[in-house]
């Protein structure tokens, strides 16, 4: 097993969070890192070797209150049942 570090970066490319883990290969480590993808920039390292870097998503998904209300109203069986009868 190889040791890896996944660094999450802020807008100034400073590390704001790090996660250490082990994986059998770079491919396994890349899959692990991709599963933790969010809107922030991040870098995957193994020792002194940078394996992959990702840019920040310029348009992260923003959940507006209107979208949340719509999802709760139409997505909840208990709410729908209460309205129908």
Secondary structure, DSSP 8 states (H G I E B T S, - for coil): -EEEEEEEE-TTS-EEEEEEEEESSHHHHHHHHHTT--SSEEEEEETTEEEEEE---TT-----HHHHHHHHHHH-HHHHHHHH-
